[in-house]
Amino acid sequence: MHNYIIHCIERVMISLQSMKEFFILIIGTVFYFFEAFARLFIQPPRKDVEGEIVLVTGAAQGIGKLIAEQLGQLGATLILWDTNWEALQITTKELQDSLDVRVYAYVCDCSRRTEVYKVAEQVKRDVGDVSILVNNAGVVTGKYNFTDAPDNLVERTLKVNVEAHFWTYKAFLPGMVSRNHGHLVCIACHGGLFAMNGLADYCASRFAAVGFAESIALELLVLRKEGIKTTIVCPYLINTTMFAGCQTKWPSFLPIMDKHKAAEEIVDAILREKIYLLLPFSLYFLMALKSFMPAKLGIIFINFFGGLDLMDKFRGIPVSPPESYKEPATQTQFPKQNSTLEETWTTEYN
């Protein structure tokens, strides 16, 4: 009799819990659909990033450089990572001349775990704890069928586009968690949402990066670290050298975005703490279609929008593994108040 009563109480408690979760689901559905609709017309305010320490990977040129520049204009301290030291020097000097903020430059190959950890420790000693991490570095193998793509290029794509996110998060996320303050930004691509012909390794890497970022966002939610925001960015083609030569079949619907406009949209999404940003807006429509259309119909849609011949006129520079570095990496700070370059050796490539 005693066990029967306990069993009945347990069943009642389970039923009440299920009812509670059901009501939360209904209320949440109504509220968040309404919120999403309202935000089509009323944008949330932009947060203040003055004094924040921002690290941008792949910052020597392209979108990374423009994102860093725009955040620097808002008063953020900038940390620039890249493997191209010459381009990094030029970019850092340009930002030092035009912005009234501190700018730090480090040579770092984000695909190398030990190197990321070493340079990250140097950053913490030189600058402080990173509060906004923008994982922008990315590479594309080029126009190959998967079976023809050299193994070392495929491996390089996966290391830069996926593994780098793991190691940078490992290096800087613990500090954000301890302070319950920070922002993780994953710059992916439409190739992380839709499969494209000739981009098997690239799409795989971008799908993985998006899944990784989404999973980390859920971990932070469970840990109740509401002070750490996450933003996932998936743009279509941008007029940088990465996808040079690629053309869009429907420029009015899927335009090749101007890199300055794209960077502006990305920075705005960071400041408004958007969870997802798809560029252009038409990608939201295509994602909705993908979620329910038959697979064979999806292939017809991919062909209609140019996904089967996207790489036919590719003339960008395919990625190649970095040469074996004989010199140690150099870190240079370009202080606003000092016109000379102060160089210090920090780490070595493996």
C-alpha positions in Angstrom: 0.0 0.0 0.0 2.8 2.4 0.9 4.6 1.7 -2.4 1.4 2.2 -4.3 0.8 5.6 -2.8 4.4 6.6 -3.6 4.0 5.4 -7.2 0.8 7.4 -7.5 2.4 10.6 -6.2 5.3 10.1 -8.6 2.9 9.8 -11.5 1.1 13.0 -10.5 4.4 14.8 -10.2 5.5 13.7 -13.6 2.1 14.8 -15.1 2.4 18.2 -13.4 5.9 18.6 -14.7 4.8 17.6 -18.2 1.9 20.1 -18.0 4.3 22.8 -16.8 6.7 22.1 -19.8 3.8 22.1 -22.2 2.6 25.5 -21.0 6.1 26.9 -21.1 6.3 25.7 -24.7 3.0 27.3 -25.7 3.8 30.6 -24.0 7.4 30.6 -25.3 6.1 29.9 -28.9 3.7 32.8 -28.8 6.1 35.2 -27.1 9.2 34.6 -29.2 7.2 34.6 -32.5 5.8 37.9 -31.5 9.3 39.1 -30.5 10.8 38.0 -33.8 8.0 39.8 -35.7 8.4 42.9 -33.7 12.1 43.0 -34.3 11.4 43.2 -38.1 10.3 46.8 -37.3 12.0 47.6 -34.0 15.6 46.7 -33.6 17.1 46.2 -30.1 19.6 48.9 -29.0 23.2 48.5 -29.8 25.5 47.7 -26.9 28.5 49.8 -26.0 31.9 48.1 -26.8 34.2 50.9 -25.7 37.0 49.5 -23.7 36.1 45.9 -24.7 39.1 43.7 -25.8 38.3 42.3 -29.2 40.2 39.6 -30.9 39.7 39.1 -34.7 41.3 36.1 -36.5 42.2 36.4 -40.1 42.4 40.2 -39.6 45.1 41.2 -42.0 42.7 41.8 -44.9 39.2 41.3 -46.2 36.2 41.1 -43.9 38.4 40.5 -40.8 40.2 43.8 -41.3 36.9 45.7 -41.8 35.3 44.2 -38.8 38.3 45.2 -36.6 38.3 48.7 -38.1 34.6 49.2 -37.3 34.8 47.9 -33.8 37.9 50.0 -33.3 35.9 53.1 -34.4 33.6 52.3 -31.5 36.4 52.4 -28.9 37.3 48.7 -28.6 40.9 47.6 -28.0 41.9 45.5 -31.0 43.9 42.3 -31.2 44.7 41.1 -34.7 45.7 37.5 -35.5 46.8 36.3 -38.9 49.5 34.2 -40.6 50.5 36.8 -43.1 52.9 39.0 -41.2 53.5 41.5 -43.9 49.8 42.2 -44.5 49.2 42.3 -40.8 51.9 45.0 -40.3 50.3 47.1 -43.0 46.8 46.7 -41.6 47.9 47.4 -38.0 49.7 50.5 -39.0 46.7 51.8 -41.0 44.4 51.2 -37.9 47.0 52.8 -35.7 47.0 55.9 -37.9 43.2 56.2 -38.2 41.9 55.1 -34.8 42.4 56.3 -31.3 42.6 52.9 -29.7 45.3 50.4 -28.8 46.1 47.9 -31.6 48.0 44.7 -31.0 49.2 42.3 -33.8 50.2 38.7 -33.4 51.3 36.1 -36.0 49.3 33.0 -35.2 48.2 30.0 -37.2 44.8 29.3 -35.5 44.8 25.7 -36.9 47.7 24.8 -34.6 46.4 24.1 -31.1 49.7 24.6 -29.2 50.4 27.8 -31.1 46.9 29.2 -30.3 47.4 28.4 -26.6 50.9 30.0 -26.5 49.9 33.2 -28.3 46.7 33.4 -26.2 48.7 33.4 -23.0 50.9 36.2 -24.5 47.7 38.2 -25.3 46.5 37.8 -21.7 49.8 39.1 -20.4 50.1 41.9 -22.8 46.5 43.1 -23.1 44.2 41.3 -20.7 41.2 39.0 -21.0 39.5 38.9 -24.4 35.8 39.8 -24.1 34.8 39.6 -27.8 36.2 36.8 -29.9 35.5 37.0 -33.7 36.5 33.7 -35.4 36.8 35.0 -39.0 39.8 33.1 -40.4 38.8 30.8 -43.2 40.2 29.1 -46.3 38.8 27.4 -49.4 40.6 24.7 -51.3 39.4 25.9 -54.8 37.8 24.2 -57.7 38.3 20.5 -57.2 36.1 17.4 -57.2 36.5 15.9 -53.8 38.4 12.9 -55.1 40.8 15.2 -57.0 41.5 17.5 -54.1 45.0 17.1 -52.6 44.8 15.6 -49.1 46.9 18.3 -47.6 44.6 21.0 -48.8 41.5 19.2 -47.5 43.2 18.8 -44.2 44.2 22.4 -44.1 40.6 23.5 -44.8 39.2 21.4 -41.9 41.9 22.6 -39.5 41.4 26.3 -40.3 37.7 26.4 -40.7 36.8 24.0 -37.8 39.6 23.1 -35.4 40.6 26.8 -35.0 37.3 27.5 -33.4 37.9 24.7 -30.9 41.3 26.0 -29.8 40.4 29.7 -29.7 37.2 28.9 -27.6 39.3 26.7 -25.3 41.8 29.5 -24.9 39.4 32.4 -24.2 36.0 31.0 -23.2 37.0 30.0 -19.6 37.9 33.6 -18.8 34.5 34.7 -20.2 32.7 32.1 -18.1 34.5 33.1 -14.9 33.4 36.8 -15.5 30.0 35.8 -17.0 30.8 38.4 -19.7 31.8 38.0 -23.3 30.7 37.5 -26.9 31.6 34.6 -29.2 31.2 35.3 -33.0 31.4 32.6 -35.5 31.9 33.8 -39.1 30.8 30.9 -41.2 29.2 30.9 -44.7 26.1 29.9 -46.6 28.1 26.7 -47.3 27.4 25.9 -43.6 23.6 25.9 -44.5 23.4 24.5 -48.0 25.6 22.0 -49.8 27.4 23.2 -52.9 29.0 21.3 -55.8 32.8 21.4 -55.8 33.0 22.5 -52.1 32.7 19.2 -50.2 35.5 19.9 -47.7 34.5 23.6 -47.4 30.8 22.9 -46.8 31.7 20.1 -44.3 33.9 22.5 -42.4 31.3 25.3 -42.3 28.5 22.9 -41.3 30.8 21.8 -38.5 31.6 25.3 -37.4 27.9 26.2 -37.2 27.0 23.1 -35.3 29.9 23.7 -32.9 28.8 27.3 -32.2 25.2 26.3 -31.7 26.2 23.6 -29.2 28.4 26.0 -27.3 25.5 28.4 -27.1 23.4 25.7 -25.5 26.1 24.8 -23.0 26.3 28.4 -21.9 22.5 28.5 -21.6 22.5 25.4 -19.3 25.4 26.9 -17.3 23.2 30.1 -16.9 25.9 32.3 -18.3 23.5 34.8 -19.8 26.3 37.4 -19.9 28.0 35.6 -22.7 26.4 36.2 -26.0 26.8 34.2 -29.2 26.4 35.2 -32.9 26.6 32.9 -35.9 27.1 34.7 -39.3 26.4 32.9 -42.6 26.9 35.2 -45.6 26.5 34.4 -49.2 29.4 35.5 -51.6 31.3 38.6 -50.6 33.5 40.5 -53.1 36.8 39.5 -51.5 39.6 37.5 -53.0 38.4 34.3 -51.3 35.8 33.5 -53.9 37.1 35.6 -56.7 35.6 34.8 -60.1 32.4 33.1 -58.6 29.2 34.6 -60.0 25.7 34.7 -58.8 22.9 33.5 -61.1 20.3 35.8 -59.6 22.0 39.0 -58.4 18.8 40.7 -57.4 17.9 37.8 -55.1 21.3 36.5 -54.1 23.7 39.3 -54.7 27.5 39.2 -54.2 27.7 41.6 -51.3 30.1 44.5 -51.0 32.6 43.7 -48.3 32.2 47.0 -46.5 28.4 46.6 -46.4 28.8 43.0 -45.2 31.2 44.0 -42.4 28.8 46.8 -41.4 25.9 44.2 -41.1 28.1 41.8 -39.1 29.2 44.5 -36.6 25.6 45.6 -36.2 24.6 42.0 -35.5 27.3 41.8 -32.8 26.2 45.1 -31.2 22.6 44.1 -31.2 23.5 40.6 -29.9 21.7 38.7 -32.7 22.0 35.0 -32.4 22.0 34.4 -36.2 22.7 36.6 -39.1 22.2 35.4 -42.7 23.2 37.6 -45.5 21.4 38.5 -47.7 18.0 38.3 -46.1 16.8 36.0 -48.9 18.8 33.2 -47.2 16.2 33.1 -44.5 13.6 32.3 -47.1 15.8 29.5 -48.7 16.4 28.0 -45.2 12.7 27.8 -44.6 12.2 26.1 -47.9 15.0 23.6 -47.3 13.4 22.5 -44.0 10.3 21.0 -45.5 10.8 20.4 -49.3 11.6 16.9 -50.7 15.3 16.2 -51.2 15.0 15.8 -54.9 13.2 19.1 -55.2 15.9 20.6 -53.1 18.5 19.6 -55.8 16.4 21.3 -58.4 16.3 24.5 -56.3 20.1 24.3 -55.8 20.6 24.1 -59.5 18.1 26.9 -60.1 20.0 29.3 -57.8 23.4 28.3 -59.2 24.7 26.0 -56.5 25.8 23.3 -59.1 28.1 25.6 -61.1 29.1 28.1 -58.4 32.8 27.3 -58.7 33.0 27.0 -62.5 34.6 30.4 -62.9 36.5 30.4 -59.6 39.8 32.2 -59.9 40.6 32.9 -56.3 43.9 31.7 -54.8 43.4 28.1 -53.5 44.6 27.5 -50.0 48.0 25.9 -49.5 49.5 24.7 -46.3 51.9 27.2 -44.7 55.5 26.7 -45.3 57.7 25.5 -42.5 58.5 28.6 -40.5 62.2 29.0 -39.6 61.8 32.2 -37.7 59.8 32.6 -34.5 56.5 34.4 -34.7 56.6 38.2 -34.0 54.2 40.2 -32.0 54.1 43.9 -32.4 52.1 46.4 -30.5 51.3 49.7 -32.3 50.5 52.1 -29.4 48.7 55.2 -30.5 51.0 57.4 -28.6 54.2 55.9 -30.0 55.2 56.2 -33.6 58.0 53.6 -33.4 57.5 49.8 -33.7 58.2 47.8 -30.6 58.9 44.1 -31.4 59.1 41.2 -29.0 59.5 37.5 -29.8 56.7 35.5 -28.4 56.4 31.9 -29.7 57.6 29.5 -32.3 55.8 27.5 -34.9 55.8 23.8 -34.5 
